[in-house]
Amino acid sequence: MPKKAPLNQDLLATYSAVYRLASRPYGLSKATGGAGRFQFATIYHAATALRDAHVRRVQVAIETSGAAIIWADFVKLTSAVTPATGNPAITPSPIGNQPGSAAEATCLALPTTGGTEGALIETVEWNLGAVGAAPTTNPPPPLVYVDLYNHLNDPETLLPAMRAGKAEGFAVVLDVNAAVTVVAHVIITFSEQ
């Protein structure tokens, strides 16, 4: 007998946070000035949060102005320092036709104050040459997104969670080995209940 599809009220409120410029659909850039590490995208729950939030997928695409090795780390943020002042702040969009309120989680791109990093969850490395030049092929290849974390790859594990009543979160941290301008594109899909 086929499995019955769940009713809309049985499904989780799910959101997509797309980290990009507020005014245009372009990736965000950061000139590194040398080897360094910086938080590119954060998602954080205040201690006043009433719902649990679960990260379901983190996708990253990278471009650079020159040759560099770039690591993207998906890390847990502790309650010691809260990320602040997004450049810009990101408003998560609900996925699907769902009733309810806006997401409780705060999403910031390139925060001026980064959160305190805790445990490393996943990492991906890019060994890149200059990829910012205009392509000469027609049609040009699309930018490739890589799953930094994807719950669908291992559905039997617990999801990375931000618990109700706890100040905690996650960040995509970029670690670069050279002085380049990095353009990154990050999408975090999460649910709240």
N, C-alpha and C positions, 0 to 999 in steps of 0.2 A: 504494500500500500504506500503511495507517495506521501512524503512528509508534508504536513500542512504549513503553509507560509504564516509567519507571525503577523499579528495585527499591528497597525502603526503604534498603538498605545503600549505594545509589548517591546518596542525597539528603543534603543538608547538614543538620547540626544547626542548627535555627532557633529563635530565642527572641523573646519579646515582653516588653518592659519597659514597664509601665504606671505612670506617675508620678502617684500619688494618696496620700491619707491611708492609713496602715497599718491603722487600726482600722475604717474605714468606706469605702465606695466613693465618696468625694467628692473633688473637685478640691482642689488645694493653693492656698492664698492667700498673698499678700504685700502688705502695706501699703507703698506706695512713699514717702510723706512728701514727695514732690516729683518732679521729673523725675529719671530715673536709669536705670541699666542693671544687670541682675543675671542670673546664670546660674540658670535654672530647672531644667534637666535635664542631667545629664552622663552619659556612658558613656566609660569609660577602661580602658586596658590597661596593666598594669605591665610593666616591662622583663623580668620573669620569665615572661611569658605564653608558652605553648608553641604556641598556635594563632593563626592569622590570624582576625580578626573583620571582617565586612563589613556596613555599614549598608545595609539594603534599603529602608526606608521610615521617615519621620518625620511624624507627624500631630499637629496642634495645634488646640485649641479654646480660645477666650478669652471670659471674662466680666469685667465691671468694675463697680465701684460708682458710677462717674460718667463724665462725658465725658472721653475721652482718645484720643490716637493711640498705638497700640502696635505696635512692630515685633517680629517674632520672627525672629531670625537663627539659622541653622544654621552653626556655626563649627567649625573644626579647633582642637583643643587641642594645645599643644606639650608638651615634657617639662620645661619650666622650673619650673612649679609644678603639683603634682598636686591635683585637687579632693579635698576632705576633709570629713568629718563631714556626712553627708546628713541632711536633716530632712524625711523619713526616707531611709534606705538602701532601695533598691528591689531585690527579688529577681526577676530575669527568669524567666518561665515558658516551658518548652519548648512549641513548637507541634507538635501531632501526637503520635503514639505512637512516640517515638524513644528508643532506648537511649542510654546514655552518661552522662557526668558533668554536673554543673552548669556553667553558663556561666562562663568565665574573666573576662569583662568585669565591672567594678564600675560599678553604676548608682546615682547619687545624685540626689535631688531637693533643690533649694534648698541646695546645699552652703554651709557656713559659710565655707570657703575655696574660692574658685573656681579653676579651672585657668587657665593662661595662654592667652589667645586668640591664635590664628594667623589663617589665611586664612578669609575669609567664603565660604561655599559657596552658600547660598540665603537669601532673605529674603521675608517676607510682611508686609504692613501692614494693620492694622485701624483704622478711624476710627469710634469707638464712642461712643454715648451710654450711659446707665446701662442695663445689661442684667441686673442681678441681681434686679430686681423680679419677683414672681410673674406669670406670663402670665394674661391674661383670656380668651384663646381656649380653646375646647375642641374637639378635643384640643390641648394645648399643643405648639408646634413643638419638635423635638429640638435639642439643641446641635449645631452644624455643625462637623465636623472638617475642617481644610484640610491638604492635603499640603504640608508644608514641603519635603520631599524624597521622591521616589518613583522608584526605579530602573525600575519598569515603564513610566514615561513615556519613557525613553530606554535600552532594554536593550542598546544597542551600546556604551555607555560603561563605563568601569571604575567599580566600586563604591567609595565612600569606605571606606578600610580602616584598621584598626589591625593592624600587622604583628607577628608573633611576635618576641619579644626586643626590642621597642621600647616605650618609655613614651610613649603618645600616645592621643588620644581625640577626642571631639566633644562639643559642648554646644548646647543650645537656649537662647539668650540673649534675654531680653525687655528692650526699651528703651521706656520710658514717658515721655510728655511732661508729665504732671500728677501731682498728689498724689491717688491713688486706691488702692483695694484691687483687685488683679488676682487673679482665680481662673483658673488655667490647667489644662488637661488635655493631657498629652503621652503619646504612645505611640511607642516606638522599636522597630522590628523589625530584627533582625540575625541573621547566621549566623556560625558558627565552624567552622573546618576545620584 
